[in-house]
Amino acid sequence: MASFNHFVLLILLTITLILWAEAIPSKEEKKEMERQLKAINKPAIKSFKLKPTTVPEWITGNNTSGRFGLQQEGISCPDGTVIVKRTTMQDLMHAQRLKSMGFDGPRPFLTERNNTDLNGKFYFAKADIGPASFSGVKGNINIWKPKILQDQVSLAFISVGGGPKEKFASISIGWMVNPSLYYGDYVRLYASWTIHGSQTGCYDMSCPGFVQVSKTTPISAILQPISIYDGPQYELRLSLYQDRVKGDWWFAFKDENIGYWPASLFKSWRESNNANYASWGGQVYSPVTEKAPVMGSGHWPIEGLKKAAYVNGIKIIDRSGTVFDPEVGSVKLKPTTVPEWITGNNGSGSFDLLQEGISCPDGTVIVKRTTMQDLMHAQRLKSMGFDGPRPFLKESNNTNLNGKFYFATADYGPDRFGGVKGNINVWKPKILQDQVSIAYIAVSGGTIEENLASISVGWVVNPSMYSGDHVRLYAYWTTHGNMTGCYATSCPGFVQVSKTIPVSAILQPSSIYNGPQYELRLSLFQDRVKGDWWFAFKDENVGYWPASLFKSWRESNSANHAFWGGQVYSPVTEKTPPMGSGHWPSEGFHKSAYVSGLQIMDSYGTVFNPESGTVKLPVLDLTQPIESSVLSSLSEACKEWGFFYVTNHGISKEMFSKICSLSRDVFRVPLESKLKLGPFSYTPRYIASPYFESLVVSGPDFSGSAKASADVLFQDHHKPELRETLQEYGAKMADLSKRLIKILLMITLGEETGKRFYQTEFSNCHGYLRLVNYTPPHDVEKQKELVEGLGMHTDMSCITIVYQDSVGGLQMRSKEGKWIDINPCEDLLVVNIGDLMQAWSNGRLRSSEHRVVLRKLVNRISLAFFLCFEDEKVILAPEEIIGEGNCRSYKSFKCSEYLKFRQSNEVGKFEKIGYTVTDFAGLTLAQPDDP
């Protein structure tokens, strides 16, 4: 990728003049153009967006360089109006003629510098970035007026694009000289967009798509003055950025918003709501019979500033709104995004690195050459049974024919996250030649067996790997379930960037029993733009592992397990070596080894303490036998928290993505249309919360319910995919919920009794879907207090199954009143016990309070499925549930009565958020069964 202060466009000189006859459209073509004109030149609409919800920090209102004006050709707009250029038949004929010549618009994402087909030739010079998810680009484009022929084109651009090849969509803005499209050879401001791999789209406003909002800056305006060779230089300050709430893409000129392309245009970007390619540069076109025209100034980069054209001031916005410069050079020297914990301060105790004579000149980094002896040491260790740290062992004692592993760890997961840190207490345990003692921080992702990938950093004493029994800094990575990977740089993978900290450096001094203590302040964090994983020591970046190494993490772009702790290894014939200080935790600080300062960074950059802000919920894997240990952990979680995860549930990621995309379509419909659905189907904002709205799709006929809503919302624009997708999803969720009920009954009553009660009590349960959209306030990231998207409540269901998108925000409340994050994790659904199940189980299964908090300026989509008893069902805990000698906790009640209690007199308005089944039917004193 190219990157620079001033990016200079290449030149193609000399021109030949060829005249073309004006093409005359056929009768059919003319008829089609008339149809297009009617579609394009609609009557002016009364209202549309005049400004975006979110704006990049670079929009300051200041021009960068050189003053120039716009020739608007007599355009003047009264207050309260905007510029709308009416497309003429001649405009369409010009565009059609260019297309027939082979020029169908800018091609900023060409990969070959010379693209020639039967009709014409394209040449370009550019800098680009991608694939990476981002939401905005800017740059200052040097303006020139190249001399070209009638059928040639020369342009300079900023572009964004995304989507698969056949659905690739792009937006391009900049200046252009195009005599065949515009009148004369003026330099004009232009905008172009395409979808379906350039099959659909157009210039400026020559087809429906771009929405003009500026009353002063028309697209296609003439730009003047122009840069002069070795004289004054003029620049266009241009931006393309996405409204991170609405999804629309905005075009800004000199920091004034000219207009936007609605999010609905770019379906290939919809799932990620971001572009993933950007390009800045220049391009020329000519028919094959003509010599290529001039690009930019027509002079080569070697001539320098004021002579060769350039693009400067290049910036990118990542998906969280952070602005950064594209990377410099071919090897990254620093990450694009950095956790807030990187402060430059050491954690505790001062110690040195023994670098064994290593000294690096300025502009270089440490590169340790791997020797034959290094490989022989590693091979010997592997043959002994030690193939590297194993931070993700499940049993404290792992012994095979070759050796023994023991460990002590704190762990976090399964939850998606983007960084971990900790301060590791440094000791020098006494061990034998073939033994190993380690303390580490580690992250991992992927399936446990074949695709597990991990990174581990910390200190190690390993005489067989290194010379002597020194305590050394180490880094280790694996993929394919520990089949691929290595220490430090002993195989291709880790990229060293520090010139002062080599991996494998000797650490000194070490902690002393009941004396001074020393710590390693270590971090592993992901560059949230590039996806690379960085290793930081005392807040200095040591190096990184490129994202491409970890294919099992690529889809989620995150790890999902973290560990902090220690581990030892010894051959089976030897006594296990000491771990850490060799003393038990009961002896306390200064005597027992520790890891302190544990922190997690979520995928949006938010830092939290895993010791106080999260809880490890069990994961029910539906493809595995349900063993006694699984039932025990589920039973404990349902009693204590009322929440657990389920995986391998039979619903694909593609289906979740499709429903989320359809949900966004639903919630983009104007409010007046959504209100026509009525309160039983649609809950608008400011009822349950100012930020919450939802659509109910009732079962078991999810298709019919979805169709009824779609007919009202989309009218003539029928959406069969909404009906079909929700029917399939609803049916799968109904089956899944009933399967989970059977497992919960097995936990509570045992297998045989559980089966009997399923038939008599739960066989007539029904379910419904609720599609939910949370729209945060515009200042959500600046507010000191947490913003509740939906306040504390319990669910009026037997169980609820929730899919939450990557934004997260779901929290459950502990019995002590503490709020605990339930972070989204790919492939996992959240299951929680509802009020009806709590009452039926006499409180043995807990329906805990939960809420949704909004932290980021991005809409949150969730899909909730509620399995409920039939309305006339009388709920009364069976005697088998209560047990001999125990008291009944809830009186009998009819489901419909409880629903009325939870709703106000105004149908559909939830005033009693925060009320529970205990408030309605709880018995405060030990009472006999109701008559």
N, C-alpha and C positions, 0 to 999 in steps of 0.2 A: 504494500500500500504506500502511496506517495503521501508525504506530509511536509509542511514547510511554513515559513513566514509569508513569503510571496510565491504563490504557485504560478508558473509562467506557461502560457499556452504555446504549443508548437505552431509552426507556420508552413503554409503551402502557398508559394508565390506564382505569379503569372496567370493571365486570364485570356481566354479566347471568347469572341463574341459570336453567339449563334442566335438567330431569331426563330421564334416558334409562332405558328399561327394560333390564334385564339380558338380553343376547342368549343364546338357548338354541341350542347347536350341534346340527346335524343328526346323524343316525346315522353318515353317512360322515365328517363332520368329527370326531366323537367317536372313531371308530376310528383316524383318522389321528393324533389327539392321543395316543391310547394307544400307538401305534407310536413316536411321538416320545419319550414318557416312558421307554419301554424303552431307546431309544438314548441318552437323556441320563443317566438314573439307573443307570449301569452299576455293578457292584461296584467298591469302592475298589481302585485299582491299588497295587502294592507300592512302586514307585519312579518318580520323575520328577525333573526338575530342581528344586532348591530355591533356586538362585541363578544369575544369569547369569555368563557367562565374562568379559564386559567391562562396566564400570560407569562412568557419567559422573562427571566430577570434582565436579559439583554435589551428588552424593549424600553428604551430610555427617552426617546423623543429627540435624540441628537443625531445629526447627520455626521458621517465619518470624515469625508474628504471631498473638497471641491464642491462649489455650489452650482447647481444646474436646475433648469426649469423644465416643465412639461408643456408641450404645445397641445392644447386640448381641442383644437380645431373648432372654436366657438362654443364649446360646451359650458353651460352655466346651470347650476342646480339651486332651486329655491330651498329654504330651510325645511327640514323634515323629509327631504327626498334624497335619492342617490342617483348616480349615473347608471343608466341602462342603455346600452348600445343595441339598437334594433338591427338584427342580421338581415341582409338583403340577399336577393337571388344572386347578385354578382359575387357576394362573399362566398356563397356555397359553390358557385361555378369555379372561383379561384381555388378553393380548397380541393374540389374534385379534380381539377386540372393538375394540381401538385401531386395528388395521390396517383393519378394515372401516369405521371412522370416517374413515380417511385419514391417520392418524398411524402410520407404520411405523418410527419411530425418529428420532433427531436427524439433521438435514441440515446439517452444518457447512460444506458446500461449495456451498451455494446461491449463485447469482450475482445474483439479483434480491432486493431487500429484502422484497418482498411476493410470496409464491408461493401462489397460490390455485387449487385445483381444485374439483371438484364436491363433495368431502367436507369440506375444511377449509382453513384459512389458516395459513401459516407467516410469521413475521416474525423478523428477526435483526439484530444489530449485532455487528460483529466486526473484528478485525485479522487479516491473513493474509500468508503468504509463499509464493512459488513462481511458476513452476516452477523448482525448484532441488533438487539431490540432497543429502539430509541423512539423519541416522540418530538424531535425538533432539530432543525439545522439552520445555520446562518452563514453568511459570507459577504464580503465586499468585492463586487465584480468590476474590474477595470473596464471602462467604456471606450470603444473605438468605432470608427465607421469604415469598415473594409470596403474596397471597391469590388463589386461583383457584377455578374451579368444577370439578365432578366430571369433566367430559370435556375439560378443558383441561390444558396442559402448560407449564411454565416451567423452563428449565434454563440453566446456564452451563457452558462446556466448554473443553477443549483437544483438538484433533484433528490427526491426520495422515492423508494419503491419497496414492494413486498409481495409475497405470495408465491405459489409454485409457478413453474414456467408457463403452463397453459392458462393460468389465471393471473399472471403477473400484472400488477397495477402500479402506476407511477404518476407523480406530479413533477412538472418541470417549470421553472420560472427564470427570467433573466432578460437579456436584451437580444434583439434579432434584427438582421437585415434580410428581408424576404420580399423582393419586388413583385413576385407572382401572387403573394397573399395580400399584401398591403399596397397602397398607392405610393409609388416612388421608392427610392432607395434609402429612406430614412432609417435611423436606428430607433427601434420601438421597444417599449416594455411589453413583454409577452407572458402568457401562462398557458400551459398545455397539460392535459391529463389523459391517461389511457387506462383501460382495464381489459381483461381477457387477452393478455399478451399483445396489446396494441390493436386489437380488433375493434374496440369501442373507445370513444373519447374524441376530443377536439381541441382547437385553439380557443383561448379567451372565452367568449360567451357564444360561440357559433353553434352550440348545441346545449340542451338543458344539462346543468351540472353545477357550474360555478355560480355563486351568489354574491353579487357586488354589494358592498355596504358603504364604500367611500363616496363622498360627494365631491371630492377634489382630485382624485387620482384614477383615471380610467385605464383599464388594460388596453393595450395597443397605442397608448400615448407616445408621441414623439419625444425622444430624450435629447437634450442639448444643454450646454455645449459638449463636445467630444474631446477626448484626450488628444494631445498633440505630441508627435515624436520629439523627444528631448525637450518637452515643454510642460505646461500644466497637465496634471492627471486628474481624472474624474472617476468616481466610483459609484456603483449602486449598492446601497446597504439593503440587503434582502433577507427575509426569513421565511421559512416554512415550518410551522409548528402545530402540534395537535392540542386541541382542548382536551385535557385529560379527564374531564367529566363527561362531556358530550360525545367526544370521539371525532368531531369535525376537524378538518385540516385547514389552517388559516395562512393566508399570504399577506406579509407585511412589507411595505416599501418605505424606507426611511423611518421605520418604527410606527408608521400609520397602517392600520389594518385595512387592506383593500377589499377583502372578501374571503369567502371560504367555500370549500367543497364538503358537502354533508357526508357524515360517516357512512350513510347508507350506500354511497357509490362504491365503496371499496370492500366488497364482500370477502375478498381473499385476505384482507387484513383484519377482519372482524374478530376472529377468535383471540388473537393476541392484542388487538386494539393498538398495535404499533406497526411502524415500518421497520424493515431490517436491512435496507441498503440506502446509502447516500452517495451522491456524486457531485463534484464541483469541477467545471472545466469549460471547454469549447468544442464546437463541432461545425463541420462544413458539409455541404451537399452540392453535387453537380450531376447533370446527366452524364452517361458514360462517354458521350461524344465530346465532352468539354474537359479542359484541364481543371483540376480542383481549384476552388477560389481561395482567397486569403482567409486565415483564421486569426481573430484578434487584431493585433497591430500589423501582422505580416512580417514580424521580425523574430529572430531566434532568442531563446532564453539567455544565451551567453552575452547578449548585448546589454542585459541588465535592466534595472528600473528606469522608467520614463521612456523606454524604447520597446520593450517586450511586454505583452499583455500579462495580467496576473489575476489571481483571486487570493485575497488575504482575509484575516479575521475569521478564520473558519472555527465554528463552534458546534457542539452537539448537546442536546438535552437527552438524558437517559429517561427511562420510563417512570422514575420517581420524581422527575423534575430537576435533577441536578445538572448543572451546566459544566462541560469540560472541553478541553482541547483534544483533538485526535492525537493519537500516539506519535511520538517522534522516533524515527529510525525503524529498523527491522526487528530489534529486540526491545521489548518493553523494559524501561528502567524504573517505572513506578506504576502502580495500579491506577485505574480511572476513578474508582471509588474506594474510600478508606473508612473503617469503623471509627466511631467517635472515641473509642478507647485508645487509639493511637495518639499519644500525647507527647512522647519524647522523654518521659520520665521512667526510670527503672523502678521496679516494684519494691525491692528490699535488699539491703546488703550490697556492697560494692565488690565485684570480683572481675578478674581479667580473663582474656582469652589468650592461650598460648598458641600462636599461629605458626610455630616451627619455621621461623625465618621468612614467612610470606610477606611480601611488600609489593603493592600495586601502584604503578604510575597513574597520574591523573588520566581520566578518560578510559580506564580499563577496569575489569573486574577479576575476581579470583576464579581461576579454572583449575581444578585439580585433575591431573591426568591419571586415569586408572591404569594400574600396572598388572602384570601377570600374577604377581604375588597377591594383589587384592582379590582377583578372581579365584585364585586357589584357596584363599582363606574363606571366601563366601561359599565355595563349593564344599569345602570340608565341613563347615557349619551345617549346610543343608544335608549332607550325608549323615551327620550326627542326629538330625531331626529338628534343628533350629533353622527355619527358613525366614526368620524375621519376627518382629513383634506381632503379637496376636491380640490386639486390644478388644476384639469383639467376640472373645470366647464366652460361652454361656455358663460353663461349669468352672468353679474355683480351682479344681484340680483336673488338668487335661494330661493324661499319660498315654503314650503310645509305645511301640516297641523300642523306639530310639531315645526318648527323653520325656521329661516331665515339665509342664508349665503350671505355674501358680500365679494368681493375680488378685488384686484388690482394686476395685474401681467405683467411681460414681458415673452414672450414665444418663443420657437424655435422648428421648425419641420414642416411637418414630414420629417425627415432625420435621417438616421442611425448614431449613434455616440456611443462613449465608455466612456464618462465622462463629468461632469459639475462641476463648482466651482463658488463661489461668496462670497462676504463679506456682511453679513447681519447686518444692524444697529440694536443695541439692545435697546429696550425701555421697560418700565413697565407700560402698560396701566391700568387704573382703571376700573375694570369690576365687575359685580355682580356674585353671587355664581354659577348660571347656564349658564354663558356666557363663551365664549372662544375667545382669540385673538392670532393669530399665524403669524410668518414670516418664510418663508421656501425657500428651493431649492428642486425641485422634478424632477424625471424622470419617464417615463412610456413607455409601449409598448403593442402591441396587439390590437385587435379590441375594439372599444369604449364600446360596450355594455357588451357582455357576458365574454370576455376574457381579458379585460383591467387589466394590472398589473402595480403597481406603487410603488415608494419609495419616501418618503418625510422626510427631516431632517431640523432642524432649532430651533427656540425658541418658547415656548408656555406659555401662562398664562391660566390655566385651574383649577380653584378651586375645581370643582367636581371630577376631576381625581386625583389631587395631594392635599396634605395638604397645605392649605394657598394659597395666591395669588402671590407666588414667580414666577420669570421668570426662566423657566427650559429649559435645552437642551432636545430635543426630537428626536425620530426616529420612523417612522411609515411605514408600508408596507401593500399592498393589492394585492389580485389576484381575478380572476373571477368577475371582475366588482365591486369591493368593498365588495364582499360577504365573502371573507376570508382575514385574516390578523389581525394585532394588533399593539399596541404601544410597542416599545422597545423589551423586552424579556418576555412580559406577555403572549405569546404563543410561541410554537416551531417555530423557523425561524432564527432570528438574533443570530449571534455567537459573543459574546464579547471576545476581545483579549487584550484590554488595561487594565493595572493594576492601571492606574491613572485617567482615565476619564470614569465615569459611565454615561450611558444614563439616563436622568431624573435628572442630577445634577443641583443644583441651580446656576444661573449665576449672578455675581455681579462684579462691580457696573453696573447700567444702564445709558444710555445717559441722559443728562439734557438739557432741552429746552434752546437754545442759550448758551449752555455750552459745557463741554467735551463730545465727542462722542466715543462710543465703538462699536466694530464690532465683529462678529463671522466669522472667516475664515473657511468655510466648503467646503467639496468636496464629491461628489459621483462619483466613477469611477469603471470601470470594469477591472478585471484581464483578459487581452486579451488572456491568455493561458487557464485558468480554467473556465472563464465565471462568477465567483462570482462577486457580487457588493459590494464594500468597502465604508465605511463611515469614513472620516478623519476630525478631529477637530484640528485646528491650526497645520495642517500637521502631526498630530499623528493619526495612524490608530486605531479607536475605535473598529471596528469589521466589520463583513460582513454578507451578505445574500447569502447562497449557490445558484449556478446557477439553481439547480434542482427545486427551488421554482417557478421560472418564466417560466412555460412551454410555454406561449404565445410569449416569446422572444427567445426560444431555437433555432429555425431554423436560424434566422439571427444573433443570439448571440449578439444582440445590442438592446438598447432602440431607440425610434424614436421621442419622444417629451420631451422637458425640459421646466420647468417653474421656475421663481424666483418671489417672491412677498409676499403678505400678505393676510390674510383672517380672518373674524370674524364670530361668530355664536351667536345667541340669540334665546330664545323661542319667538313665535309670539306675546306674550303678553307684551314683554319688548322692550324698545328702543335699537337700535343697539349700541353695545359698540364701543369704539375707536379702530382704526386699527393703529398699530405702535405708532407714537407720538401723533396721533389725530389731526395733522395739515396738511394742503394742501401743495402739492409740490410747489405752487407759493410762499410760504414763504421762500423757499430756504434751503440751507445746515445749519445744527445746529438746525433746527426747524422742518423740515419734515423728516420722516423716508425714508430710501433708501436701495437699494442693489447695491453694486459696484463690480468692478473687475470680471465681468461676463466672463467666458471662457468656451469653448467647446473643448473636445478632440475627434477627429474622430476615426474610428475603427482601424486605423493604428498607433494611438498614436500621431498624429499631433495636436498641440494645436492652436486654433484660437479664435478671438474675434467675437462673433455672432452679436455684435452691428455694426461692420464695414465690416465683410467679407461674409455675407450671406443675403438673403432676403427670406421672407416667400411667396412662390408661392401658388396660390390656387390649390386645388385638385378637379378634376372633377370626381365624382363617377357615373359611368354609370348605376348602379343599382338603383339609387335614382331619384325621379322626379326632373326636372330642374326648380327650383324655381327662382323667381326674384332676390333673394339675390345671388344665384349662378351665374346667368347671369351677374349681376353687378360686382362681383369680377373677373370673367373671362374677361369681357370687359375691366376692368381697367388694369389687368395683360397684356392682349394682346396689349393694347395701350402703356403701360409704359415699359414693359419688353420684350414682344413677346414670353414668355415662360409660361407654366403651366404644372401641372402633371395630369395624368389620372389613375384612379384605377378601379378595377373590370372590366377590359377590355376584359376578356375572354381568355387570354393566360396564360397557367399554368407555374409555376416555373420549372417544369420538362422539358417543351419544351425549355425554355430559357437555362437551363443547358445543354440540349442535343445539341442545336445549338452552344453554346460556345465551347463544347467539339469537335464537328465536325469542327468548325472554327480553333481550335488549330491544328487539323490534317491537314487542308488545308495549314496553314501557316508554318508547319514544312516541307512541301515538298521542295526539293532543288530549289533554285532560277531559275536555267536553265529550269526546268519543268514549273514553274509558268510563266516565260516570254513567253512560247509558247502559252499562252492564248491570248496574244495580248493586246494592250493598252486600248481597250474598256472594257475589263473584269478585267484585273489585273493592279493595280498601285503599282509599287515596291517602296521601300525606296529610298530616295534622289530625289524624284520627287516633291511631295507636302511637304515632310519633311524627314530628315534623319531617323526618328523614326516611320514613318507612312507607312503602306502598306494596300491594300484593295482588295477585290474581289467583283465585281458587279454581282448580279443575277437579270436578267431582268424579268419583268412581262408582260402580265398576265400569261404566261407559265413559271412559276418559275421552274417547274420540268424539262422542256426541257433545260432551260438555265443552271441549276445545273448539269444536266447529261452531257452536252457538256463540262463543266469545269472538272467534275469528270473523264471523259474519258481521258482527257489530263493529269490530275494530277496523277491519280492512276492507269491508264492503266489496267493491268491484275487484279489488286486488286480492283474489282468493289465495289463501295460504294452506294448501293441502298438507304441506310438510309439518305444519304445527299440529294438525289433527293426528296425522300418522305417527309422528314422533312421540307425542304425549300419550297416545294409546299404548305404544310399545313400552315406553318408560313406566307408565302407571301400572301396567300388567306385571312387569318385572318387579317393581317395588312392592306390589301386593303379595306376590309369591315370596319375596324376600322377607317381608314383615311377618308373614305367617310362619315361616321357617324359624325366624328369631323368637317368636312367641313360644314355639315348642321347646326351644333350647332354654328359655327363661323358666318355663314350667318344670323342665327337667332339673334345673338348678334348685328351684323352690320346693318341689314335691317328690323328686325322683322320677325315673323314666316312665314306669307303668302308670302311676297316679297322674303324672303330667299328661300323658296321652289321653287318659279318660276325661280329665277336666278340659283339655283342648276341645274335645268333641262336644261336651255339654255347655261350655261357657264361651268359647272363642270362635266356633265354626261359622257364626253369622256376622263376624266383624266386617266392617267396610273401611275403605280408605279414601283419602283425597290428597291431592297435591296442592301445594301453595308455592307459586313462583314469587320470589321476593326481590325487590330492588331497593337498595339503600343509597340515597343521594346525600353526600356530606355537605355541610355548610362550606362556603368558599374560603373561610378562614380556619378550617378545622385543624390545620397543622400549626397554627399560631396560638390556639387556645390552651390555656394552662390546665383547665379541667378537662377530663375525658368527656367526649361527646357520645351520648348513648343513642345509637341508631334505633334500638328498641329496649325499653326498660326492663327491670327485673320481673320475671314471670315464670310460671310453670306451664306445661303443655296440657291441654284438655284432651288427652289421648291415652291409649294403652301404651304404645311406644311411638316414637318419632325417629325417622331416619333422615339425616341431613347431608346434603352435598353443599359445601361452601367453596367458593372460588378462592384463588390464591391471595386475595386481599386479606382474608381472615377477619378476626374481631370477635368471634364467639367466646364467651366466658361463662364458666359455671361457678356457683357459690358453694363454698365448703360449709360444713355444719358449724364451723367457728365464725362464719361470716366473711371469709376471705375470698376474693375473686381470683380465679385461676384461668389462665388462657388455654383454650383448646385450639391449637394451631392447625390450619389446613395441611394435609399431607396427601400427596398424590396416591391414588389407588385406594385410599381409605375413606369409608363413610363413617359419620358420627351417628351413634345410636343413643337415645336417651329415654329413660323411663318416664311415662306420663302419669298424670293424676289418677286416671281411672285404674291403672295397674297398681299404683301405690295403695289405693283404697281396697282393691280386690285382694291384694297380698297382705292386707292388714299391716302395711308399713314395712314389710320385709324387703321390698324393692323400693328404692327411694326416687321420688320425683323431685329433683333438686332445682332450685331457682337458677336461671341463667339469663343472660342478656347479650346484646351485640353492641360493641363500642366501635366508633369510627375514628381512625387515626390518620388516614391518608386522604388526599384530595383525589379520590378515584371511586367511582361507583362500585358497590359490592352486590353481587348476585348470589343468592342461595336458593336451593331447591329442597323443600321440606315435604316429606310424606308422613301423614298422620294416620295411624291405624286405630280405629275407634270401635267401641261397642255400638250396637244398634240403639237408636234413640230411646226406645221403650224398655231397654234392658235395666233390670233392677240389680244394682251392685251390692253384694254382701259377701264378705270373706267367708269361704267354706271353713267348717270345723277343722278339716285336715290342715288348713293353713294356720289357724289360730293356735292349735295345739293344746293339749291338756294342761290346765292350770294357768293358762294365759288369758289376758283380757282382750276384748274386742276394742279396736282403736277407732273404728268408723261405724256410724249408723248406716242402715240401708238407705239407698236413694236411687232415684231414676236418673239415667244419663241426661235426659232432656231437661230435668230440673236444674242440674248442675250447669248446663250450658246457659240457661236463662240467668242463673246467678252471676255467671262470668260476663254476661253482656248487659248493657244498659237497656233502658226502655226504647231508645233509638236504635233500631235494628242495625247491626254491623258496627256499632261504635263501642270500642273496647275501653270502658272507663275503669274497669277493675283489674287492670294489669298490676300484678303484685299480689292479688288474692289467690289462694290455693284451695285444694280440696279439703284440707284440714280446717280452714275457715268455714267451709260450708257444712261438712259432715263429721268433723272430728269430735270424739268423745273425750272430755277433759278428765273424767273420772272412770275408774274401772266399772264397767257396766255389763250386765248380761246381754245376750243376743236380743235384738229388737223382736217384738212379736210379729 
